[in-house]
């Protein structure tokens, strides 16, 4: 392949045919990655960081290959984006065919069938059999922000409640919804008004509070400090992402949903990270039979291309005036082609079952770590979305320093590992569903080795 800049970059064929092995050809980072890191420092805004100090040239299956020839085990999927696998052949074929036809017209100018087909598929797959509508956007933040717009238009109210430890995005409104100050909010205010925060069900740190009890606590706070008559929407991640993969106690989410329905409040499920087979169900809401009014999706929807959506009850979605929703790139034809291929894989490729299989391996290996090491305070999650919370065994306090050391150890030994949590003490596991069992177990073995070593 011909290089497009004076800086030559080796091109390697990616996808599932890429050799599925961990290989350290150099130290991490290698010399070419170091050169690119220096160029990044000179050319890219300092606020854009890189967690693993390598530069990729190919990826597929369960590995990422860097410019120095190192092959790293991928336990992050680009933060749950490449769920179907990097460069999945079906996605590559769909993208190539669409790009050869046309790359853009703007759906608001001239329509095209792919946008409508994605909307039809999401209307069918998201929880509930009621009449639905969908609008497409570019990112999870955009989907969340538009879900709030839609809820406000439908209810005529302004207030919105989000929850402790929540992460909803980096735009002004979604920063207001997000709980964690650093690095997401520091220095960027003032934020959008009429956003309130309620306590989440956090079983590891709730002292045995049941889901019903945690819901009563949250609802009481909402009623007393916001008032149901002022509230347009409740927005919640069925399993929190950046917040640390917190799975609310059973019954917490349905109780909130019932209260919202009884009070004319729109219940929004932020399934940006949890959607599309990731948790061993098509959507995390499905685990408790939750039927949200609106569902925000993104990340895994399009096999690595930027696309997001809001899907929900027709009467709510249609409350917005014509022209009130959209965006220049929203539902880009190449992205929707990738989404249709990915959605077909999610629905017919056995990926829900594969997420369950991966989840069983993750729980087996990580539960064993917890049983043998008191610094592993908790193992939680569902399907291929599992995390460990690391603590000081004497006090139970979060141990962010240990977490950072384990991640650095894994990175240096060729394993892409992501951290999370309000306190920076959670390691999250989000492998692509295309990863092999042996490679997954090897990556988890490096994490166990890191715990023993650091």
C-alpha positions, 0 to 999 in steps of 0.5 A, spaced: 500 500 500 502 506 498 504 511 504 500 517 504 505 521 508 512 522 507 513 518 514 512 511 511 508 506 515 508 498 514 501 495 512 499 489 515 493 485 513 488 485 519 482 481 521 481 474 524 486 471 519 492 475 523 496 470 527 493 470 534 499 470 539 502 475 543 509 476 541 514 481 544 519 483 538 521 489 542 520 492 548 514 496 549 514 501 546 518 499 541 523 504 537 518 506 532 512 507 537 517 512 541 518 516 534 511 516 533 510 518 540 515 524 539 511 526 533 504 526 537 507 530 542 509 535 537 503 535 533 497 533 537 494 537 543 496 535 549 489 533 552 489 527 548 492 521 551 494 514 549 494 509 555 498 504 551 504 507 548 504 503 542 501 505 535 497 500 531 498 497 524 493 491 524 488 488 529 483 482 528 481 476 532 484 478 539 490 481 537 493 488 536 499 489 532 504 495 532 509 498 528 514 495 531 512 488 530 509 487 537 503 483 537 498 485 543 493 481 546 486 486 546 482 486 552 479 492 551 476 492 544 477 500 543 473 501 549 467 496 547 467 498 540 470 492 536 465 487 539 465 483 533 472 483 532 477 488 528 476 488 521 471 483 521 470 480 514 463 482 513 464 489 516 470 490 511 466 488 505 460 492 507 464 498 508 468 497 501 461 496 497 458 502 500 464 507 499 465 505 492 457 507 491 457 514 495 460 516 502 456 521 504 450 525 502 447 527 509 441 524 510 437 530 512 438 532 504 437 526 500 435 519 504 438 512 503 436 506 505 441 504 510 439 509 515 432 506 515 434 499 515 438 500 521 433 504 524 428 498 523 433 493 526 434 497 532 426 498 533 426 490 533 432 489 537 431 493 543 427 491 549 420 491 548 415 490 543 411 497 543 411 502 537 418 505 536 422 510 532 430 511 531 434 517 530 442 516 528 448 520 530 455 519 531 457 518 538 455 516 545 455 523 547 451 525 542 446 520 543 445 521 550 444 529 549 439 527 544 435 523 548 435 528 553 433 533 548 427 528 546 425 527 553 424 534 555 420 536 548 416 530 550 414 532 557 415 539 557 420 539 563 427 541 564 430 537 570 434 530 569 437 525 574 443 522 573 447 517 578 453 517 582 459 514 578 455 515 572 459 516 565 455 519 559 460 523 555 464 529 554 460 534 551 457 540 555 451 537 557 454 530 558 459 532 562 454 535 567 451 528 567 458 525 568 460 524 576 467 523 575 471 530 575 478 528 573 479 528 567 473 529 564 470 535 568 476 539 571 476 546 568 471 545 563 465 548 566 460 552 567 456 546 565 448 545 563 443 546 568 438 542 571 442 536 572 441 532 579 445 526 582 442 520 585 445 515 589 446 508 585 446 501 588 453 499 589 453 492 592 460 492 594 460 498 598 452 499 600 453 495 606 448 489 604 443 494 601 438 490 597 436 493 590 429 495 593 432 499 599 437 502 594 431 504 589 427 507 595 433 511 597 434 514 590 427 515 589 426 519 596 432 524 594 429 525 587 422 527 590 425 531 596 430 535 592 428 535 585 420 533 585 417 529 580 413 534 577 419 538 574 423 531 572 423 530 564 428 524 565 432 519 569 438 516 565 442 510 568 447 505 565 444 498 566 451 496 568 456 502 569 462 503 564 467 508 566 464 508 573 467 501 574 462 496 571 458 497 577 452 492 577 446 495 581 443 490 586 437 486 583 430 490 583 434 497 583 433 498 576 425 495 575 423 499 581 426 506 578 423 504 571 416 503 575 416 510 579 418 513 572 412 511 569 408 512 574 410 519 574 410 521 567 418 521 567 422 518 561 426 513 563 433 513 559 437 507 559 444 509 556 447 502 553 452 505 549 458 501 553 453 495 555 449 494 548 450 489 543 451 482 546 457 485 550 453 483 557 451 476 554 444 479 552 443 483 546 442 489 551 444 489 559 436 491 560 434 484 558 437 481 564 432 484 568 426 484 563 427 492 563 423 496 558 426 503 557 422 509 554 429 511 550 435 507 549 442 510 547 447 506 543 453 507 540 460 503 541 459 496 538 454 498 533 458 499 527 464 494 528 469 500 529 466 506 525 462 512 528 455 511 529 450 512 535 442 512 536 437 513 540 431 508 540 424 509 543 417 509 544 414 512 538 410 517 542 416 520 545 421 520 539 416 523 535 415 529 540 420 533 537 419 538 531 421 536 524 428 539 523 429 538 531 434 532 530 439 530 526 447 532 524 451 533 518 454 526 519 449 522 523 447 516 520 453 516 515 452 511 509 459 508 510 457 507 518 450 504 517 453 499 512 458 497 517 452 497 522 448 493 518 453 487 517 455 488 525 447 487 527 447 481 523 453 478 526 450 480 533 443 477 531 445 471 527 453 470 529 452 466 536 455 472 539 450 473 545 452 466 546 460 467 545 459 473 550 457 468 555 462 463 554 467 469 555 464 471 561 464 464 564 472 464 563 473 471 566 469 469 572 473 463 573 479 466 572 478 472 576 474 469 582 480 465 583 484 471 583 479 474 588 479 468 593 487 468 593 488 475 594 485 480 599 487 486 594 482 483 589 476 486 593 470 485 588 469 481 581 463 483 578 460 484 571 456 480 566 458 476 560 464 479 556 464 485 561 467 484 567 471 488 572 476 487 579 476 492 584 482 493 587 483 495 595 487 496 601 486 489 604 486 492 611 481 498 610 478 496 604 480 503 601 480 503 593 488 502 591 489 506 585 496 506 585 496 498 585 491 498 579 496 503 575 502 498 577 498 492 574 496 496 568 503 498 566 506 491 568 500 488 563 502 493 557 509 492 558 508 485 557 503 485 551 496 486 554 492 491 552 488 493 559 483 498 561 482 501 568 476 505 570 472 507 576 471 513 580 477 512 585 481 509 579 482 502 582 478 498 577 481 494 572 475 492 566 475 486 561 472 488 555 475 483 550 472 482 543 468 477 542 472 474 536 478 472 541 480 465 542 479 462 549 487 460 549 489 467 548 484 470 553 486 465 558 494 467 557 492 475 557 488 473 564 495 470 566 499 476 565 494 480 570 495 474 575 502 475 574 502 482 575 498 481 582 504 477 584 509 481 582 507 488 583 
